[in-house]
Amino acid sequence: MTATIRKGPVVGEGSSAAGGGAVSRSRRARPLITYGRWWWALPAIAMVALVHYAATAGGAVYAFTDWTGIGDFDFIGLDNFRRIFDDPKLIGSLKNTLFLAFGFLVLTNVVGLCLALALNRTLKSRYLLRVLFFMPVVLSPLAVSYVWKFIFDFKGPLNGVLGWVGMEPRTWLADPTLALWAVLLVMAWQTTGMVMVIFLAGLATVPIEIEEAAAIDGAGTWRRFRHITIPSIRPSIAIASTLMLIQGLRVFDQVMALTGGGPAGATETLATQVYKQTFALSNFGFGAALALLLTLIMLVFSVLQQVATRDRSQGA
């Protein structure tokens, strides 16, 4: 009888323990709040869709009209876009936009990567230098551009240095060729620090052990950079390239502050043309067509850039 009494609680405890384990497992499998449910993101998705995409689509409608900002308008189909590609000045603005975008992309990535490699590990003053190189990023683009406008002035410090070394002064912002390069220089000078930080974050993920093993095996600096560093920082390259390409395509502040689009339209971009056509000339329909064209260009080049910098080893 004693054994029977003992067996009863043992069986009961075992069954209750098993039942408790099943209940606890079921509770763990079905938490009270499931963060992965898609409907948790629904308010944010709706807000973004309403404020950004719906507003963009609504503005794109005006690209096919002759609206002047006041009164009624008529739908004119693709006339605004035909006008864009028939106007040599606007074609020049498109070329300037592409030149600044790709020049900005190459210059910031090359210089930013070189700075990141130089300030990555060994230099003792690297933390101070990182701060100094990143400081222009937090400044206002307009303020930076006006400072550089003073530097590029005919009687400014730059020509003063040239005269001190015996060279002729230049009209940096009045020359059609030099003015575009001056805008590119100001853009790159202010943004290279951000690219440097992105690459520093990527270089922090490169295993030191692999680099040391490659060096012991006889791999030189270039081979280690090509076969170890570059593959390891591929995500950083993709992020930096995308951000710089988009920022270069929509350049506006530096052009307006330095040259205002001059001389003789030599530094006009699509973004400055959108502003002038829409707000200065009240051609809202035509300005919307330019803005839509710029948006499509940004979208196409961003997709192509993502395809070019993706990690093909994962797909394989």
Backbone torsions as a table, in degrees:
resi	resn	phi	psi	omega
1	MET	NA	-38.1	179.5
2	THR	-64.2	-39.8	178.7
3	ALA	-65.1	-36.9	179.0
4	THR	-66.0	-39.4	179.8
5	ILE	-65.4	-37.2	-180.0
6	ARG	-69.2	-37.4	-178.3
7	LYS	-67.3	-33.8	-178.9
8	GLY	-59.0	-53.9	178.6
9	PRO	-62.6	-34.8	-179.4
10	VAL	-63.6	-45.2	179.1
11	VAL	-65.5	-40.4	179.9
12	GLY	-64.0	-42.5	179.8
13	GLU	-65.5	-39.7	179.6
14	GLY	-64.7	-43.0	179.3
15	SER	-67.2	-39.5	179.0
16	SER	-67.4	-37.2	177.8
17	ALA	-64.3	-42.0	178.0
18	ALA	-64.7	-41.1	178.3
19	GLY	-64.6	-40.0	178.0
20	GLY	-64.2	-38.0	177.6
21	GLY	-65.0	-38.4	178.2
22	ALA	-65.6	-40.8	179.1
23	VAL	-65.1	-43.6	-179.9
24	SER	-64.3	-39.2	178.2
25	ARG	-64.8	-39.7	179.2
26	SER	-66.0	-35.8	178.0
27	ARG	-68.7	-37.5	177.2
28	ARG	-69.0	-33.5	-179.9
29	ALA	-74.1	-28.4	-179.4
30	ARG	-124.1	80.2	-179.2
31	PRO	-67.2	158.5	-178.2
32	LEU	-64.5	-37.5	179.4
33	ILE	-120.0	115.8	179.0
34	THR	-99.3	102.6	-175.1
35	TYR	-69.4	-18.3	-177.6
36	GLY	-82.6	-6.3	-179.3
37	ARG	-64.2	138.5	-175.0
38	TRP	-67.2	-25.9	-174.3
39	TRP	-72.9	-11.8	174.6
40	TRP	-67.8	-29.3	179.6
41	ALA	-90.2	-2.7	-174.8
42	LEU	-60.2	-43.9	178.2
43	PRO	-59.6	-43.2	179.8
44	ALA	-67.2	-40.3	178.7
45	ILE	-63.0	-42.5	179.4
46	ALA	-64.4	-40.0	-179.9
47	MET	-65.6	-44.8	178.9
48	VAL	-64.0	-43.6	-179.7
49	ALA	-63.3	-37.7	-177.6
50	LEU	-75.1	-48.1	-173.5
51	VAL	-77.6	-39.2	-173.3
52	HIS	-96.3	-62.4	-171.0
53	TYR	-73.0	-41.2	179.0
54	ALA	-65.8	-41.1	178.2
55	ALA	-65.8	-39.0	177.8
56	THR	-64.9	-42.9	178.3
57	ALA	-64.9	-38.4	177.2
58	GLY	-64.8	-39.4	176.9
59	GLY	-68.7	-32.1	179.4
60	ALA	-66.1	-26.5	178.8
61	VAL	-61.6	-38.4	-178.3
62	TYR	-68.3	-15.2	177.4
63	ALA	-65.0	-17.9	-179.4
64	PHE	-106.0	21.7	-179.4
65	THR	-127.7	174.7	175.5
66	ASP	-110.3	31.7	-175.1
67	TRP	-64.9	137.2	179.2
68	THR	-104.6	5.5	-179.1
69	GLY	98.1	-16.4	-179.3
70	ILE	-136.6	135.6	174.1
71	GLY	82.2	-163.5	-176.6
72	ASP	-79.8	171.6	179.2
73	PHE	-147.6	160.3	178.2
74	ASP	-119.8	145.7	174.6
75	PHE	-77.9	126.6	-176.6
76	ILE	-118.7	13.2	176.6
77	GLY	67.5	-129.3	-175.9
78	LEU	-97.5	18.1	-177.6
79	ASP	-62.3	-38.6	179.6
80	ASN	-62.2	-39.4	-179.2
81	PHE	-72.9	-35.1	174.4
82	ARG	-63.8	-38.9	179.1
83	ARG	-64.0	-36.4	179.1
84	ILE	-62.3	-49.4	-174.7
85	PHE	-80.7	-7.6	174.8
86	ASP	-95.6	-7.8	-177.1
87	ASP	-98.5	115.3	-179.6
88	PRO	-60.6	-33.1	179.8
89	LYS	-65.2	-40.9	179.6
90	LEU	-71.2	-33.9	174.0
91	ILE	-64.4	-38.1	175.1
92	GLY	-64.0	-38.0	176.9
93	SER	-64.6	-38.3	177.0
94	LEU	-64.0	-42.6	178.6
95	LYS	-64.5	-41.1	177.9
96	ASN	-63.0	-39.5	179.1
97	THR	-62.3	-46.1	180.0
98	LEU	-66.6	-39.2	178.3
99	PHE	-62.3	-47.7	-179.9
100	LEU	-65.6	-38.6	-177.7
101	ALA	-65.0	-50.7	-176.9
102	PHE	-75.6	-34.2	173.4
103	GLY	-64.4	-41.4	176.6
104	PHE	-63.4	-42.1	179.1
105	LEU	-60.9	-49.1	-177.1
106	VAL	-69.0	-46.2	-174.5
107	LEU	-65.1	-46.8	-178.1
108	THR	-67.2	-38.4	-178.7
109	ASN	-71.2	-41.4	-179.4
110	VAL	-67.5	-50.6	-178.5
111	VAL	-67.8	-40.5	179.2
112	GLY	-63.0	-39.7	178.0
113	LEU	-67.7	-40.0	178.0
114	CYS	-62.8	-41.9	177.9
115	LEU	-66.0	-40.6	179.8
116	ALA	-63.8	-41.5	177.9
117	LEU	-65.2	-38.1	-178.5
118	ALA	-71.8	-32.1	-175.5
119	LEU	-106.9	24.8	-173.5
120	ASN	-80.4	-56.0	-170.3
121	ARG	-131.7	-51.7	-161.6
122	THR	-85.0	-30.1	-173.2
123	LEU	-69.0	130.5	-176.3
124	LYS	-69.3	-35.7	-177.9
125	SER	-92.3	22.6	-173.7
126	ARG	-64.5	-34.9	-177.3
127	TYR	-68.2	-41.5	176.6
128	LEU	-64.3	-43.5	-179.7
129	LEU	-66.6	-36.0	176.1
130	ARG	-60.3	-43.4	178.5
131	VAL	-63.2	-43.6	-178.4
132	LEU	-64.6	-40.9	179.9
133	PHE	-72.5	-26.4	-178.7
134	PHE	-86.8	-18.3	-175.6
135	MET	-55.5	-41.8	179.6
136	PRO	-60.5	-22.6	-177.6
137	VAL	-65.3	-34.8	-175.5
138	VAL	-84.1	-5.8	-179.8
139	LEU	-83.1	158.5	178.2
140	SER	-69.8	132.4	178.2
141	PRO	-58.2	-36.1	178.9
142	LEU	-66.4	-43.5	179.5
143	ALA	-63.0	-44.2	178.4
144	VAL	-62.2	-41.5	-178.6
145	SER	-65.5	-38.7	179.0
146	TYR	-69.5	-32.6	174.7
147	VAL	-65.1	-44.8	178.6
148	TRP	-68.4	-29.0	176.0
149	LYS	-64.2	-38.3	174.9
150	PHE	-65.2	-39.4	179.5
151	ILE	-65.7	-38.7	-177.9
152	PHE	-82.0	-5.4	-179.3
153	ASP	-58.9	151.5	-176.9
154	PHE	-59.4	-33.1	176.7
155	LYS	-104.7	22.4	-177.0
156	GLY	-87.1	-177.7	-176.0
157	PRO	-62.3	-35.1	-176.6
158	LEU	-64.7	-48.3	176.5
159	ASN	-67.6	-28.0	175.0
160	GLY	-63.9	-40.5	177.4
161	VAL	-67.3	-40.1	178.2
162	LEU	-62.6	-42.4	177.6
163	GLY	-65.6	-31.8	-179.6
164	TRP	-68.6	-31.2	179.3
165	VAL	-94.7	6.3	174.8
166	GLY	91.0	15.4	179.5
167	MET	-102.0	156.9	-179.5
168	GLU	-74.9	141.2	176.0
169	PRO	-68.0	152.4	-178.2
170	ARG	-120.7	150.6	173.7
171	THR	-91.7	83.9	-169.2
172	TRP	-62.3	-42.2	-175.6
173	LEU	-98.4	-4.1	178.0
174	ALA	-102.8	-10.0	176.5
175	ASP	-90.1	126.7	-176.2
176	PRO	-58.5	-34.2	-179.9
177	THR	-80.7	-46.4	-177.9
178	LEU	-67.8	-31.8	-177.1
179	ALA	-63.4	-41.1	-179.6
180	LEU	-66.8	-39.5	177.0
181	TRP	-68.0	-33.4	177.3
182	ALA	-65.0	-41.4	176.7
183	VAL	-61.7	-44.3	179.3
184	LEU	-61.7	-40.7	179.8
185	LEU	-62.4	-44.5	-179.8
186	VAL	-64.6	-42.6	178.2
187	MET	-59.1	-48.3	-177.1
188	ALA	-68.6	-39.1	-178.8
189	TRP	-60.0	-38.9	-176.4
190	GLN	-79.5	-26.8	-169.6
191	THR	-106.7	-12.1	-177.6
192	THR	-60.2	-32.4	179.5
193	GLY	-61.4	-36.8	178.3
194	MET	-67.4	-40.3	177.2
195	VAL	-64.7	-38.1	177.5
196	MET	-59.0	-43.5	-180.0
197	VAL	-65.1	-40.0	178.2
198	ILE	-61.9	-43.7	179.4
199	PHE	-70.8	-32.6	175.5
200	LEU	-62.7	-39.3	176.5
201	ALA	-64.0	-38.1	177.5
202	GLY	-69.9	-39.7	-179.7
203	LEU	-66.9	-25.2	178.2
204	ALA	-67.1	-18.9	179.9
205	THR	-91.0	-5.4	-180.0
206	VAL	-76.5	120.5	-178.3
207	PRO	-65.8	127.8	178.5
208	ILE	-66.7	-33.8	-177.4
209	GLU	-61.7	-39.2	-179.6
210	ILE	-66.8	-41.4	178.6
211	GLU	-64.1	-41.5	179.7
212	GLU	-66.5	-38.9	178.1
213	ALA	-65.5	-39.7	178.0
214	ALA	-65.8	-37.8	178.0
215	ALA	-66.1	-39.1	178.4
216	ILE	-65.3	-34.6	179.5
217	ASP	-76.4	-2.3	175.3
218	GLY	101.5	6.6	179.3
219	ALA	-73.1	131.3	178.7
220	GLY	-77.6	179.0	-177.6
221	THR	-61.7	-44.0	-178.4
222	TRP	-66.0	-40.9	-179.9
223	ARG	-67.0	-39.0	176.8
224	ARG	-65.8	-39.4	178.7
225	PHE	-65.6	-41.4	-175.8
226	ARG	-74.7	-41.7	-171.6
227	HIS	-99.2	-14.1	-179.5
228	ILE	-117.7	-53.1	-174.1
229	THR	-69.6	-51.4	-177.3
230	ILE	-59.7	-48.6	176.9
231	PRO	-61.3	-32.3	-178.0
232	SER	-72.8	-31.4	-177.8
233	ILE	-102.3	18.6	-179.8
234	ARG	-56.9	-42.1	176.2
235	PRO	-60.2	-38.1	177.6
236	SER	-65.4	-38.0	177.5
237	ILE	-63.4	-41.5	179.6
238	ALA	-64.0	-43.8	-179.3
239	ILE	-65.6	-48.5	-178.2
240	ALA	-63.3	-41.0	-179.2
241	SER	-65.4	-41.9	180.0
242	THR	-64.4	-47.3	-179.0
243	LEU	-62.9	-43.5	-178.1
244	MET	-70.0	-36.0	179.2
245	LEU	-65.3	-45.3	179.4
246	ILE	-65.4	-43.8	180.0
247	GLN	-65.1	-35.9	178.1
248	GLY	-69.2	-36.0	-179.7
249	LEU	-69.9	-30.3	-177.5
250	ARG	-104.1	26.5	-180.0
251	VAL	-59.7	133.1	-177.8
252	PHE	-144.5	-53.1	-171.9
253	ASP	-59.3	-47.0	-175.9
254	GLN	-64.9	-38.3	-179.4
255	VAL	-67.5	-45.7	-177.9
256	MET	-66.1	-36.5	-178.1
257	ALA	-77.4	-38.2	-175.2
258	LEU	-82.0	-49.4	-171.9
259	THR	-126.7	-17.4	-175.1
260	GLY	66.9	17.7	-177.2
261	GLY	98.0	-11.2	-179.3
262	GLY	-88.1	-173.7	-4.4
263	PRO	-77.6	134.7	178.0
264	ALA	57.0	38.3	177.6
265	GLY	75.3	13.8	-175.3
266	ALA	-70.9	-20.3	-179.6
267	THR	-118.3	17.0	177.1
268	GLU	-66.4	141.3	174.6
269	THR	-123.9	173.4	178.7
270	LEU	-63.5	-35.9	-179.9
271	ALA	-66.0	-42.5	178.1
272	THR	-68.5	-33.5	176.9
273	GLN	-67.7	-37.7	175.8
274	VAL	-59.6	-45.2	179.7
275	TYR	-63.4	-47.5	-176.2
276	LYS	-68.3	-43.3	-179.4
277	GLN	-66.2	-37.2	-175.1
278	THR	-80.6	-50.5	-169.8
279	PHE	-100.4	-28.0	179.4
280	ALA	-88.6	-39.6	-177.0
281	LEU	-105.3	-3.2	177.8
282	SER	59.9	29.2	173.4
283	ASN	-95.5	74.0	-173.2
284	PHE	-65.8	-38.6	178.8
285	GLY	-64.8	-45.0	179.5
286	PHE	-67.8	-39.0	176.8
287	GLY	-64.0	-37.2	176.4
288	ALA	-65.9	-34.8	176.6
289	ALA	-65.9	-41.1	176.3
290	LEU	-64.0	-41.9	179.0
291	ALA	-64.5	-39.4	177.9
292	LEU	-65.4	-39.9	177.4
293	LEU	-62.9	-43.0	178.8
294	LEU	-63.7	-40.6	178.6
295	THR	-62.8	-42.7	179.3
296	LEU	-65.4	-38.9	177.8
297	ILE	-63.0	-44.5	178.2
298	MET	-61.7	-41.6	-179.9
299	LEU	-64.8	-46.1	-177.8
300	VAL	-63.8	-47.9	-177.6
301	PHE	-68.9	-31.9	177.5
302	SER	-66.3	-41.9	178.4
303	VAL	-65.4	-44.1	179.0
304	LEU	-63.2	-37.8	179.0
305	GLN	-67.0	-39.7	178.3
306	GLN	-63.9	-39.4	178.2
307	VAL	-66.2	-38.6	-177.0
308	ALA	-71.2	-30.1	-175.3
309	THR	-106.0	8.1	-179.6
310	ARG	-70.3	158.5	-180.0
311	ASP	-85.4	102.6	-176.7
312	ARG	-73.4	-17.1	180.0
313	SER	-68.2	-29.3	178.6
314	GLN	-69.7	-38.3	179.0
315	GLY	-68.2	-32.3	178.0
316	ALA	-72.1	NA	NA
